[in-house]
């Protein structure tokens, strides 16, 4: 006889029910995060597109690497949707934590540019934060893949060159701090996209370092 009150449900059933409940909860939370992120960025543009196209592209990089919607992946996917929100909107730390929790806040905070007079200085400060958070590293790599692929597809030479010129610094700052299989996989994917871009834009070698 088991310890469950009904006398017929066993431990396996209980675990299955809990997992099912958590999956349903994650679906509800995921929709809330996605809708909040899209609404928060509605006044921004990504080129000529609404900014949500970038958020969708970043999450899509994770999806195509088998990070599917589930309870165990909720924090990673939520952080991906929210990765620019501290940098680009007026949401406060207190409101963010109240809505999404401290763990997701820490991930998104570490993805936010630090202080500095130049883009390079801001990125160095950001790298010094995110190397301590594996989810942040994964999202940063997905973000860069999405940005570079989008720039290649739209033949935005200015942005392509910017990302190519920053790739060595990204590798130097992140490579020795990646501790997950997915992180290493995404870094390899990014470097392949970089090599593709160099070939695709080889006629602009005059502006490539």
C-alpha positions in Angstrom: 0.0 0.0 0.0 1.3 3.4 -0.8 1.2 6.6 1.2 -1.0 8.6 -1.1 -4.5 9.4 0.2 -6.5 7.8 -2.6 -4.8 4.5 -2.2 -4.6 4.0 -6.0 -2.2 6.7 -7.2 1.4 5.7 -7.0 4.6 7.7 -6.9 5.1 7.6 -10.6 1.6 9.0 -11.2 2.3 11.8 -8.8 5.6 12.7 -10.5 3.9 12.6 -13.9 1.1 14.9 -12.6 3.6 17.3 -11.1 5.6 17.4 -14.4 2.4 18.0 -16.3 1.4 20.8 -14.1 4.8 22.4 -14.4 4.7 22.2 -18.2 1.3 23.9 -18.2 2.6 26.6 -15.9 5.7 27.1 -18.1 3.4 27.6 -21.1 1.4 30.3 -19.3 4.5 32.0 -17.9 6.2 31.9 -21.4 3.3 33.6 -23.0 3.3 36.3 -20.3 7.0 36.9 -20.8 6.8 37.0 -24.6 3.8 39.4 -24.5 5.5 41.7 -22.0 8.7 41.8 -23.9 7.0 42.6 -27.2 4.8 45.3 -25.6 7.8 46.8 -23.8 9.8 47.2 -27.0 6.8 48.3 -29.2 8.2 51.8 -29.7 11.6 50.5 -31.0 12.6 49.6 -34.5 15.0 46.9 -35.7 16.0 48.4 -39.0 12.7 49.0 -40.8 11.0 46.2 -38.7 9.4 46.2 -35.3 11.8 45.3 -32.6 10.1 42.0 -31.8 11.6 40.5 -35.0 15.0 40.6 -33.2 13.6 39.0 -30.1 11.9 36.3 -32.2 15.2 35.7 -34.1 17.2 35.2 -30.8 14.7 32.8 -29.4 14.6 31.0 -32.8 18.4 30.3 -32.6 17.7 28.5 -29.3 14.8 26.6 -30.7 16.8 25.3 -33.7 19.4 24.1 -31.2 16.8 22.0 -29.4 16.0 24.3 -26.6 12.3 23.7 -26.7 9.6 25.1 -24.5 9.6 23.2 -21.2 9.7 23.9 -17.5 13.5 23.2 -17.4 14.1 25.7 -20.2 11.8 28.4 -19.0 14.4 30.6 -17.4 16.7 30.5 -20.4 13.9 31.3 -22.9 12.4 34.0 -20.7 15.8 35.6 -20.3 16.2 35.5 -24.1 12.9 37.3 -24.7 13.9 39.9 -22.0 17.6 40.2 -22.8 17.4 43.9 -24.0 14.7 45.2 -21.7 17.0 46.7 -19.0 19.1 48.4 -21.6 16.3 49.7 -23.8 13.3 50.4 -21.6 12.7 52.2 -18.3 11.7 49.1 -16.3 13.2 49.3 -12.8 15.1 46.5 -11.0 12.3 46.3 -8.5 9.6 45.9 -11.1 11.6 43.4 -13.1 12.3 41.2 -10.0 8.6 41.4 -9.0 7.5 40.2 -12.4 10.1 37.7 -13.3 12.3 36.9 -10.3 15.8 37.6 -9.2 17.5 34.7 -11.2 16.2 36.0 -14.5 17.0 39.5 -13.5 20.7 38.5 -12.9 20.9 36.9 -16.3 19.5 39.9 -18.1 21.5 42.3 -16.0 24.7 40.6 -17.0 23.7 40.9 -20.7 23.3 44.7 -20.3 26.1 46.9 -21.5 28.2 48.4 -18.8 29.3 52.0 -18.4 31.8 53.5 -20.8 32.6 56.2 -23.3 32.8 53.9 -26.3 31.0 50.8 -27.5 34.1 48.8 -26.9 34.4 49.9 -23.3 30.7 49.1 -22.7 31.1 45.6 -24.2 34.2 44.9 -22.0 32.2 45.7 -18.9 29.4 43.6 -20.1 31.7 40.6 -20.7 33.1 40.9 -17.2 29.6 40.3 -15.9 28.2 37.6 -18.2 31.2 35.2 -18.0 29.9 34.3 -14.5 26.5 33.2 -15.9 26.2 30.3 -18.4 22.7 31.2 -19.5 23.9 34.8 -20.2 26.8 33.4 -22.4 24.3 31.2 -24.3 21.9 34.1 -24.9 24.7 36.5 -25.9 25.9 34.0 -28.5 22.4 33.5 -29.8 21.9 37.3 -29.9 25.1 37.7 -31.9 24.2 34.9 -34.3 20.7 36.4 -34.9 22.1 39.9 -35.4 24.8 38.8 -37.9 22.5 36.5 -39.8 19.9 39.3 -40.1 22.5 41.8 -41.2 23.8 39.4 -43.9 20.3 38.6 -45.2 19.5 42.3 -45.4 23.0 43.1 -46.8 23.6 45.7 -44.1 27.3 46.1 -44.6 27.8 48.5 -41.8 26.5 46.1 -39.2 28.2 43.1 -40.7 31.5 44.8 -40.5 30.9 45.9 -36.9 30.1 42.3 -35.8 33.0 40.9 -37.8 35.4 43.3 -36.2 34.1 42.5 -32.8 34.3 38.7 -33.1 37.9 38.3 -32.0 37.2 40.2 -28.8 34.0 38.1 -28.2 36.0 34.9 -28.6 38.8 36.1 -26.3 36.4 37.2 -23.6 34.1 34.1 -23.7 35.9 31.0 -25.0 37.6 30.0 -21.8 34.5 30.6 -19.7 32.0 28.4 -21.6 31.1 25.4 -19.5 28.1 24.0 -21.4 27.8 21.9 -24.6 25.3 24.4 -26.0 27.6 27.3 -25.3 30.4 25.7 -27.2 28.1 24.7 -30.0 26.8 28.2 -30.4 30.3 29.7 -30.4 31.2 27.3 -33.2 28.1 28.3 -35.1 28.8 32.0 -34.7 32.4 31.6 -36.0 31.0 29.7 -39.0 28.6 32.5 -39.8 31.5 35.0 -39.4 33.5 33.0 -42.0 30.5 32.9 -44.3 30.1 36.7 -44.0 33.8 37.3 -44.8 33.3 35.4 -48.0 30.0 37.0 -48.8 31.4 40.5 -48.3 34.9 39.8 -49.6 34.5 42.6 -52.1 34.4 45.0 -49.1 37.8 44.0 -47.8 38.8 47.7 -47.8 36.7 48.2 -44.7 37.4 44.8 -43.0 40.2 44.8 -40.5 
